[in-house]
Amino acid sequence: MADLNDVRALRALDTGHMLRLVGELPAQLRAGWRNASTVDLPADYRQAQRVLILGMGGSAIGGDLLRGLVADRCSLPVVVQRDYSLPAWAADPATKTLVIASSHSGNTEETLTAFAAARAAGARLIALTTGGELAARARAWGIPLLLYQCA
């Protein structure tokens, strides 16, 4: 069993450098906040009544973290959807749903399919990705796009 107080031994076992990355988390969060603040959102996005985050795997985890972070302070429901389809309430334009599509690669099939359905339903959309088809669609559709890079 590893001695959790032996940092040198932990680093030797940590071939993915997760210990370093966890230590860098505060700086990563500050950089992400600065990057996100550069995105210009239409004024009517503030009228959203619900937030739906589309994503799979690690791309959905940010939505889970957001939901947990704001649950006791945000009057809007925040829902994470890991599927090809939208919840029925999100497909109704009257709900004024803000849909955030999150895909690291930008090519996640489930996210792209649900993103297209959200657009067809008239939802307010934001794309969050490193590139791929999601970025291409956001640009083509004139949708706010937050591009990020991994260090």
C-alpha atoms as one frame of an Amber mdcrd trajectory, in Angstrom:
protein
   0.000   0.000   0.000   1.262   3.465  -0.911   2.278   5.894   1.803   0.106
   8.943   1.043   2.580  11.173   2.871   5.450  10.176   0.542   5.107  12.744
  -2.249   8.091  11.353  -4.161   6.569   7.862  -4.247   3.195   9.273  -5.281
   4.804  11.203  -8.143   6.554   8.049  -9.314   3.197   6.248  -9.455   1.438
   9.224 -11.074   2.347   8.694 -14.735  -0.581  10.876 -15.842   0.620  13.790
 -13.671  -2.758  14.083 -11.966  -1.211  15.257  -8.693   0.309  18.256 -10.507
  -2.927  18.941 -12.402  -4.993  18.886  -9.218  -2.528  21.336  -7.679  -2.973
  23.605 -10.692  -6.768  23.569 -10.425  -7.106  27.081  -8.930  -5.069  28.581
 -11.784  -7.065  26.546 -14.315 -10.333  27.839 -12.859  -9.110  31.454 -12.983
  -8.036  31.026 -16.617 -11.384  29.447 -17.479 -13.248  32.308 -15.827 -11.218
  34.869 -17.794 -11.844  32.970 -21.038 -15.583  32.645 -20.390 -15.908  36.342
 -19.609 -14.823  37.165 -23.170 -17.924  35.541 -24.694 -20.592  38.064 -25.636
 -24.047  36.653 -24.921 -27.257  38.131 -26.336 -29.289  40.086 -23.783 -32.275
  37.736 -24.054 -30.179  34.876 -22.653 -30.814  36.440 -19.227 -34.502  35.590
 -19.682 -33.823  31.869 -19.632 -36.014  29.915 -17.235 -33.997  26.680 -17.280
 -30.446  25.620 -18.045 -29.761  22.374 -19.867 -26.194  21.177 -20.279 -25.556
  18.631 -23.015 -22.481  16.445 -22.751 -21.055  12.983 -22.347 -18.353  11.656
 -20.041 -15.883  14.253 -18.861 -17.581  16.954 -20.922 -20.684  16.623 -18.740
 -18.822  16.747 -15.428 -18.554  20.543 -15.561 -22.348  20.677 -15.704 -22.590
  18.410 -12.684 -20.158  20.652 -10.804 -22.091  23.777 -11.790 -25.381  22.227
 -10.697 -23.923  21.324  -7.326 -22.251  24.703  -6.904 -25.348  26.816  -7.565
 -28.129  24.522  -6.322 -28.743  26.512  -3.142 -28.414  29.940  -4.807 -29.798
  29.702  -8.321 -33.529  29.973  -8.887 -33.204  28.288 -12.297 -33.103  24.526
 -12.559 -29.808  23.252 -13.992 -30.055  19.840 -15.654 -27.319  17.736 -17.271
 -28.421  15.581 -20.201 -26.245  12.694 -21.393 -28.283  11.528 -24.370 -29.149
  12.044 -28.033 -32.484  13.626 -27.195 -33.799  16.601 -25.277 -36.139  16.414
 -22.306 -39.679  17.279 -23.464 -39.655  20.556 -21.522 -36.494  21.710 -23.327
 -38.088  21.136 -26.733 -40.859  23.621 -25.860 -39.812  27.181 -26.848 -42.109
  28.604 -24.173 -39.738  27.308 -21.469 -37.002  29.702 -22.574 -34.312  27.083
 -22.099 -30.628  27.980 -22.221 -28.773  25.003 -23.705 -25.024  24.673 -23.240
 -23.479  22.016 -25.474 -20.186  20.766 -24.054 -17.901  18.489 -26.054 -14.143
  18.417 -25.604 -13.512  17.157 -29.141 -16.508  18.922 -30.605 -17.464  15.713
 -32.359 -19.501  13.821 -29.764 -22.437  12.319 -31.633 -24.935  12.466 -28.773
 -24.131  16.106 -28.007 -24.287  17.166 -31.661 -27.644  15.445 -32.150 -29.200
  17.032 -29.054 -27.642  20.416 -29.956 -29.326  20.330 -33.370 -32.632  19.392
 -31.724 -32.280  22.305 -29.289 -31.667  24.680 -32.176 -34.730  23.359 -33.998
 -36.744  23.880 -30.799 -35.701  27.530 -30.598 -33.580  27.261 -27.446 -30.914
  29.795 -26.591 -27.612  28.052 -27.367 -23.992  28.184 -26.280 -21.230  25.871
 -27.504 -18.260  24.933 -25.312 -15.466  22.991 -27.022 -11.897  22.848 -28.315
 -13.151  22.749 -31.918 -14.598  20.069 -34.183 -18.099  19.981 -35.624 -19.630
  21.703 -32.590 -17.471  24.793 -33.170 -18.208  24.695 -36.904 -21.967  24.587
 -36.270 -21.822  27.355 -33.680 -19.959  29.585 -36.124 -22.294  28.734 -39.007
 -25.397  29.281 -36.883 -24.119  32.482 -35.222 -24.234  30.917 -31.758 -21.989
  32.067 -28.885 -18.900  29.870 -28.835 -16.431  29.372 -26.003 -13.271  27.737
 -27.308 -10.695  26.440 -24.876  -7.342  24.716 -25.035  -5.832  22.114 -22.802
  -2.455  22.883 -21.355
